[in-house]
């Protein structure tokens, strides 16, 4: 089947707000609907031009949040709606699926991204097997069946830190630097944030001093056969984890024909996506593996990238990426230059879509005299999944 070019006509997101904060009363579609409407307004497209919505959501526990968003966002009744759940990868995977719809000619205009209302997530329980038994509540579902190992992600992060040699002090320092970058970039970030419930900035970033870092409790240590001191040295503290959060992030994917029909000048072109799996026992490495596979397929070197966003659910991921980027001869300072998920929070199904919106916003800041700048967004997901996307700043189409 022939494919056509896919462009990104606009992007937008809500602020990222910790669970129980200003978005605590909003369902996913209520959180995302203002973002959708702003997306169309920014592009100058009417609602009835949209053919489909593809939405990442990890905690909705059934239903079809994408359809709820399409209706709440006043899109036409005939608009298709697909909800994607690949956990942390869902927002980016949803955008990739939306791009595939446009590339294949099944749609010309697609709204895609992620929305997570963790504050309103249902209380989950498994049904009893026998009469008289009680339902069994659970916090998270299994991400891998036996005989695969399915570690708690905090434990997985502690194992990763120990195996890669990243100390607790280094993780905490990385987190503090991420918060500092986010605070210093508040004005830059505000340009991509749509007011929702009166919130116009990410709520979590804060100044962190060393004495505060020293008081942060440890939440996980590796279970590897190491001395107690070594296990403590590579422990994961609360500051080195991206906190539970609510947010929505969307992009507007369009065909070249739509750009010409409506006179659009999209800011970026979708170049490609890579989703892959790996060991469920060590899921955090999959973001880099997906990104590496994507760049190799597209014949792009790491040093050619002008913007790099990793959703760093754990500080150890960011530390390892910095080391790997240096090994590749890339500029490690490009990684999460305005703070990352550690500073924002982790709205699971929306996190990777937020990362892509960040990449797109950064590419818009690249000098117009040098069109063609490349940006990468990547994320790792529970169960051993990785997802990465490559985009390019566009020059005038016509």
Secondary structure, DSSP 8 states (H G I E B T S, - for coil): -----EEEEEEEE---EETTSTTTT--HHHHHHHHHHHHHHHHT--GGG--EEEEE-SSS-SS-HHHHHHHHTT--TT-EEEEE--GGGHHHHHHHHHHHHHHTTS-SEEEEEEEEEGGG----EE--SSTT---EE-SS--SS-TTS----HHHHHHHHHHHHT--HHHHHHHHHHHHHHHHHTHHHHHTTB--BTTB-S-S------HHHHHH--EEE---SS--HHHHHHT-EEGGGB--BEEEEEEEEEEEHHHHHHHT---SEEEEEEEEEE--GGGGGGHHHHHHHHHHHHTT--GGGEEEEEE--SBHHHHHHHHHHHHHTT--GGGBTTT--HHHH-B-HHHHHHHHHHHHHHHHHTS-GGG---EEEEEEEETTTEEEEEEEEE-----
